[in-house]
């Protein structure tokens, strides 16, 4: 066998042993998180009272803080849904703020 024939036979044998190129499958799946409409709004800030007593100011501050707390809870719930779609199966828990309990 000539040197050229040997190289031809060797290259054919080596080509048969080569693994086929890997098959790459790309699937793009768009997931739209479902955020309940109740979590997309915040309660309005209470109106500023005409304060003649400190108890009026304290009540206003408590109402303002409570509105902010509700909004922060909504934002945390939305962030949880965006991190893990489907994580929110029930509405956000409604609870009374500690400040409101102290003032009553």
C-alpha positions in Angstrom: 0.0 0.0 0.0 1.3 3.4 -0.9 1.7 6.1 1.5 -1.2 8.1 0.0 -3.5 5.1 0.1 -2.6 4.5 3.8 -3.4 8.1 4.6 -6.7 7.8 2.8 -7.7 4.6 4.6 -6.6 6.0 8.0 -8.6 9.2 7.5 -11.7 7.2 6.6 -11.3 5.1 9.7 -10.8 8.1 11.9 -13.8 9.9 10.4 -16.0 6.9 11.3 -15.0 7.0 14.9 -15.7 10.7 15.4 -18.8 11.5 17.4 -21.5 13.5 15.7 -21.8 17.1 16.7 -24.1 17.6 19.7 -27.7 18.6 18.9 -28.6 21.8 20.6 -32.2 22.4 21.3 -33.2 25.9 22.3 -36.7 26.5 23.6 -37.8 29.9 24.6 -40.7 29.9 27.0 -42.2 33.2 28.0 -43.8 33.1 31.5 -46.1 36.0 32.4 -46.4 36.2 36.2 -50.0 36.6 37.5 -50.2 39.4 40.0 -53.6 39.9 41.6 -55.1 43.3 40.9 -55.5 43.9 44.6 -51.7 44.0 45.0 -51.2 46.7 42.3 -52.6 49.5 44.3 -52.0 51.2 47.6 -54.5 52.8 50.0 -54.5 56.6 49.8 -52.7 58.6 52.4 -55.0 59.9 55.1 -55.8 63.6 54.9 -53.8 65.8 57.2 -56.0 66.8 60.1 -56.3 70.2 61.8 -54.5 69.2 65.0 -55.5 70.7 68.3 -54.5 67.6 70.3 -51.6 65.3 70.3 -54.0 62.3 70.1 -55.2 63.6 66.7 -51.6 63.8 65.5 -50.9 60.3 66.8 -53.9 58.9 65.1 -52.9 60.6 61.8 -49.3 59.2 62.1 -50.7 55.7 62.8 -53.0 55.9 59.8 -50.2 57.1 57.6 -47.9 54.4 58.8 -50.6 51.7 58.3 -51.2 52.9 54.7 -47.4 52.6 54.1 -47.3 49.2 55.7 -50.1 47.9 53.5 -48.2 49.3 50.5 -44.9 47.6 51.6 -46.7 44.3 52.0 -48.2 44.6 48.6 -44.8 45.4 47.1 -43.2 42.4 48.9 -46.0 40.1 47.6 -45.5 41.4 44.0 -41.7 40.9 44.3 -42.4 37.3 45.5 -44.6 36.6 42.5 -42.0 38.0 40.1 -39.2 35.9 41.6 -41.3 32.7 41.6 -44.3 32.7 39.3 -47.2 30.9 40.8 -45.9 31.4 44.4 -48.9 33.5 45.3 -51.9 31.3 45.3 -53.9 33.1 48.0 -54.5 36.8 48.5 -52.0 38.7 50.7 -52.9 38.4 54.4 -54.7 41.3 55.9 -53.6 42.1 59.4 -54.0 45.0 61.7 -50.9 47.1 62.4 -49.3 47.0 65.8 -49.4 50.8 66.0 -53.2 50.8 65.4 -53.6 48.2 68.2 -51.7 50.3 70.7 -53.7 53.4 70.0 -57.1 51.7 70.4 
